[in-house]
Amino acid sequence: MRAAAVAMTFSVLGVLGSVLGACTEDPKYVDPKQNLEVGVDPTMADAPATASVTLPIRTPLQKDNDEAAALQMKYPNVMIPYVRVDDLSVEIEWSVKNLSDQDGVAFIDVNGANEYFTYVPANFVVDPDEDPPAPPLCGHVPIHLGPSASVTGVFREDQLREASVDLDMITRGHISPFAAMLQQSGDIDEFQPVELIDPTMPDLGTRPVGDPIPKAAWAQLVRVDMSFTANQHMVMEYDVRVRDHRGLLHKLLLDAPAGELQPFMPAVYTPPPPPP
């Protein structure tokens, strides 16, 4: 009887431990619900409304420095980011409402930055008359709405994870956005940086340069850049929520003192210049 009681006690403690452990990774809404509005002036209906949210990452603790140092020893020729893929799971809930009395089409583009680089699709367009626009990291799917209609959706955790990997492949890997987004990150454990064989003859293709960048060193998105366009008067609301697997979010989120948040100053990534 006593043994059964002890077993039951451990069983209950185990369940409680699981529940408490799950609570530490419950989604946190990083910012109060934001909205973007377009088409108020019909002559400016195609002008995008934009906004950015930088995740409130706390400054590193000694354990973070120790983990990074251990990875650096394992991969001595690879930069080890502070915030790595799979440290956070990011999701964006959104809703769009057509405020006009006409049928309309809207687009939501999601781009952003890791701690190293910012992705700007327009930087990949050299000749607007010939070059196709570079894709955003997420989105740009047409959203059709009737008069006064509304729709909701979500950019899922797996999509934002893929966006993080694509951004790292495009920037540190120098892989074209089109090629990066065709590669499913779930199918690979590393990616190989490349360079043009001859910058004056891009048709010759690329060659490997440097060491492969392993999954353990992939950089996570730390800033989300939203862009909303529509051909009618519409409004989009969105929430960014995060499951924090490594305890990197400051407990006060965006209300945290600036000195307790890790500053990020990513460079705007510029692809190699075209041949003269």
C-alpha positions as CSV (number, residue, x, y, z in Angstrom):
1,M,0.0,0.0,0.0
2,R,2.8,2.4,1.0
3,A,4.7,1.6,-2.2
4,A,1.5,2.3,-4.3
5,A,1.1,5.7,-2.5
6,V,4.7,6.6,-3.2
7,A,4.3,5.6,-6.8
8,M,1.2,7.7,-7.0
9,T,3.0,10.7,-5.4
10,F,5.8,10.6,-8.0
11,S,3.2,10.2,-10.8
12,V,1.4,13.3,-9.6
13,L,4.7,15.2,-9.2
14,G,5.7,14.2,-12.7
15,V,2.4,15.5,-14.2
16,L,2.8,18.7,-12.3
17,G,6.3,19.1,-13.5
18,S,5.2,18.5,-17.1
19,V,2.5,21.2,-16.7
20,L,4.9,23.7,-15.1
21,G,7.5,23.0,-17.8
22,A,4.9,23.6,-20.5
23,C,3.9,26.9,-18.9
24,T,7.5,28.2,-19.3
25,E,7.0,28.0,-23.1
26,D,3.5,29.3,-23.3
27,P,3.2,31.9,-26.2
28,K,3.9,35.4,-25.2
29,Y,2.4,38.3,-27.1
30,V,5.4,40.6,-27.7
31,D,3.5,43.8,-28.5
32,P,-0.1,45.0,-28.1
33,K,-2.1,44.4,-31.3
34,Q,-0.9,46.7,-34.1
35,N,-2.7,47.9,-37.2
36,L,-1.7,49.1,-40.6
37,E,-4.1,51.0,-42.9
38,V,-3.9,51.6,-46.6
39,G,-6.0,53.2,-49.3
40,V,-7.4,56.1,-47.3
41,D,-6.5,58.3,-50.2
42,P,-7.5,56.5,-53.4
43,T,-4.6,58.1,-55.3
44,M,-2.2,56.3,-52.9
45,A,-4.0,52.9,-52.8
46,D,-0.8,51.0,-53.8
47,A,1.5,52.6,-51.3
48,P,2.5,50.1,-48.6
49,A,2.0,50.6,-44.9
50,T,5.0,49.3,-42.9
51,A,5.9,48.5,-39.3
52,S,8.7,46.6,-37.5
53,V,8.8,44.7,-34.2
54,T,12.2,43.9,-32.6
55,L,12.0,41.0,-30.2
56,P,12.9,42.0,-26.6
57,I,15.9,39.8,-26.1
58,R,17.7,40.1,-22.7
59,T,21.4,40.7,-22.5
60,P,23.5,37.5,-22.4
61,L,24.1,35.6,-19.1
62,Q,27.3,33.7,-18.4
63,K,25.6,30.5,-19.4
64,D,24.8,32.0,-22.8
65,N,28.5,33.0,-23.2
66,D,29.6,29.5,-22.2
67,E,27.3,27.9,-24.7
68,A,28.4,30.1,-27.5
69,A,32.1,29.5,-26.6
70,A,31.5,25.7,-26.7
71,L,30.0,26.0,-30.2
72,Q,32.8,28.3,-31.3
73,M,35.3,25.7,-30.3
74,K,33.4,23.0,-32.2
75,Y,33.0,25.3,-35.3
76,P,36.0,27.6,-35.2
77,N,35.5,29.1,-38.6
78,V,31.8,29.9,-38.3
79,M,30.2,33.0,-36.6
80,I,28.0,31.8,-33.7
81,P,25.0,34.0,-33.2
82,Y,23.6,34.8,-29.8
83,V,20.0,34.0,-30.9
84,R,19.9,30.8,-32.9
85,V,17.2,29.0,-34.9
86,D,15.0,26.9,-32.6
87,D,15.7,29.1,-29.5
88,L,12.4,30.8,-30.3
89,S,9.2,29.8,-32.1
90,V,7.6,32.9,-33.7
91,E,4.1,33.2,-35.1
92,I,2.1,36.2,-36.5
93,E,-1.7,36.3,-36.3
94,W,-3.3,38.7,-38.7
95,S,-6.7,39.9,-39.8
96,V,-7.6,42.1,-42.8
97,K,-10.9,44.1,-43.3
98,N,-12.0,45.7,-46.5
99,L,-13.4,49.1,-45.5
100,S,-14.6,50.0,-49.0
101,D,-17.7,49.1,-50.9
102,Q,-15.7,47.6,-53.8
103,D,-14.0,44.2,-54.3
104,G,-10.3,44.4,-53.4
105,V,-7.0,42.5,-53.2
106,A,-4.5,42.8,-50.4
107,F,-1.0,41.5,-49.8
108,I,1.0,41.0,-46.6
109,D,4.8,40.7,-46.9
110,V,6.9,39.6,-44.0
111,N,10.6,40.3,-44.0
112,G,13.0,41.1,-41.2
113,A,16.5,40.8,-39.7
114,N,18.7,38.5,-37.7
115,E,21.5,39.9,-35.5
116,Y,23.8,40.2,-38.6
117,F,21.7,41.3,-41.6
118,T,18.4,42.9,-42.7
119,Y,16.7,41.5,-45.8
120,V,15.4,44.1,-48.3
121,P,14.0,42.4,-51.5
122,A,14.3,45.6,-53.5
123,N,18.1,45.4,-53.2
124,F,18.1,42.4,-55.5
125,V,16.5,44.2,-58.4
126,V,19.1,45.8,-60.7
127,D,16.9,46.4,-63.7
128,P,13.2,46.9,-62.9
129,D,12.3,46.3,-66.5
130,E,14.0,42.9,-66.7
131,D,14.6,41.5,-63.2
132,P,11.8,39.7,-61.4
133,P,11.1,41.1,-57.9
134,A,12.8,39.1,-55.2
135,P,10.3,37.3,-52.9
136,P,9.6,38.3,-49.3
137,L,10.7,35.8,-46.6
138,C,6.9,35.1,-46.0
139,G,3.6,36.0,-47.6
140,H,2.8,38.0,-50.8
141,V,-0.2,35.7,-51.4
142,P,-3.2,37.6,-52.8
143,I,-6.0,38.1,-50.3
144,H,-9.3,38.7,-52.1
145,L,-12.1,40.5,-50.1
146,G,-15.5,41.6,-51.1
147,P,-17.1,44.9,-49.9
148,S,-16.9,45.2,-46.1
149,A,-15.5,41.6,-45.9
150,S,-12.8,40.5,-43.4
151,V,-10.5,37.5,-43.2
152,T,-8.1,36.1,-40.6
153,G,-4.9,34.1,-40.9
154,V,-1.6,33.2,-39.4
155,F,2.1,33.0,-40.4
156,R,2.9,29.7,-38.6
157,E,5.9,28.9,-36.5
158,D,7.3,26.6,-39.2
159,Q,7.0,29.3,-41.8
160,L,8.9,31.9,-39.6
161,R,11.5,29.2,-38.9
162,E,12.0,28.7,-42.6
163,A,12.2,32.5,-43.0
164,S,15.0,32.6,-40.5
165,V,17.0,29.9,-42.3
166,D,16.3,31.5,-45.7
167,L,17.6,34.9,-44.4
168,D,20.8,33.3,-43.2
169,M,21.3,31.4,-46.4
170,I,20.8,34.6,-48.5
171,T,23.1,36.7,-46.4
172,R,25.9,34.7,-44.9
173,G,25.6,32.0,-47.6
174,H,25.3,34.4,-50.5
175,I,22.7,32.2,-52.0
176,S,20.0,33.8,-54.2
177,P,16.6,34.4,-52.6
178,F,15.0,32.2,-55.2
179,A,17.3,29.3,-54.6
180,A,17.2,29.7,-50.8
181,M,13.4,29.6,-50.7
182,L,13.2,26.5,-52.9
183,Q,15.3,24.6,-50.3
184,Q,13.3,23.3,-47.3
185,S,15.4,23.7,-44.2
186,G,13.9,20.6,-42.7
187,D,15.8,18.6,-45.3
188,I,19.3,19.9,-44.4
189,D,21.6,20.0,-41.4
190,E,23.9,22.7,-42.9
191,F,24.3,25.0,-45.8
192,Q,27.4,25.9,-47.9
193,P,28.3,29.5,-48.5
194,V,29.1,30.2,-52.1
195,E,30.7,32.9,-54.3
196,L,30.5,33.6,-58.1
197,I,33.2,31.8,-60.0
198,D,33.7,34.9,-62.1
199,P,31.8,38.1,-61.1
200,T,32.0,39.3,-64.7
201,M,30.4,36.1,-66.0
202,P,27.6,35.2,-63.6
203,D,26.3,32.5,-66.0
204,L,29.3,30.4,-64.9
205,G,27.6,29.8,-61.6
206,T,29.0,29.6,-58.1
207,R,31.6,27.7,-56.1
208,P,31.8,26.8,-52.4
209,V,33.7,29.2,-50.2
210,G,34.5,28.7,-46.5
211,D,33.1,26.1,-44.1
212,P,29.5,25.0,-44.2
213,I,27.3,26.7,-41.6
214,P,25.7,24.0,-39.4
215,K,22.2,24.0,-38.0
216,A,23.6,24.8,-34.5
217,A,24.9,28.1,-35.8
218,W,21.9,29.3,-37.9
219,A,20.7,32.8,-36.9
220,Q,17.2,33.4,-35.8
221,L,15.0,36.3,-36.9
222,V,15.1,38.9,-34.1
223,R,13.1,41.6,-36.0
224,V,9.9,41.2,-38.0
225,D,9.2,43.8,-40.8
226,M,5.6,43.9,-41.9
227,S,4.4,45.4,-45.2
228,F,0.7,45.7,-46.2
229,T,-0.6,46.8,-49.5
230,A,-4.1,46.8,-51.0
231,N,-6.0,48.3,-54.0
232,Q,-8.9,49.5,-51.7
233,H,-9.2,51.1,-48.3
234,M,-8.3,48.3,-46.0
235,V,-6.9,47.8,-42.5
236,M,-4.7,44.9,-41.2
237,E,-4.3,44.0,-37.5
238,Y,-1.5,41.7,-36.4
239,D,0.0,40.2,-33.2
240,V,3.5,38.7,-32.9
241,R,3.7,35.9,-30.4
242,V,6.7,33.9,-29.3
243,R,7.4,30.6,-27.5
244,D,10.7,31.1,-25.8
245,H,12.6,27.8,-25.5
246,R,15.8,29.2,-24.1
247,G,14.6,31.9,-21.8
248,L,15.8,34.7,-24.0
249,L,12.9,37.1,-23.9
250,H,13.1,39.7,-21.2
251,K,10.3,39.1,-18.6
252,L,9.1,42.7,-19.1
253,L,9.1,42.3,-22.9
254,L,9.0,45.7,-24.6
255,D,8.6,47.5,-21.2
256,A,12.1,46.4,-20.2
257,P,14.8,49.0,-19.5
258,A,16.9,49.6,-22.6
259,G,20.1,48.7,-20.8
260,E,18.7,45.2,-20.1
261,L,17.9,44.4,-23.7
262,Q,20.4,43.2,-26.2
263,P,21.0,45.8,-28.9
264,F,21.0,44.6,-32.4
265,M,22.4,46.6,-35.3
266,P,22.0,44.4,-38.4
267,A,23.5,45.7,-41.6
268,V,21.3,46.0,-44.7
269,Y,22.4,43.1,-46.9
270,T,23.5,44.1,-50.3
271,P,24.1,41.3,-52.8
272,P,27.3,41.3,-54.9
273,P,27.3,44.0,-57.5
274,P,26.4,42.9,-61.1
275,P,29.2,42.7,-63.6
276,P,30.1,46.0,-65.4
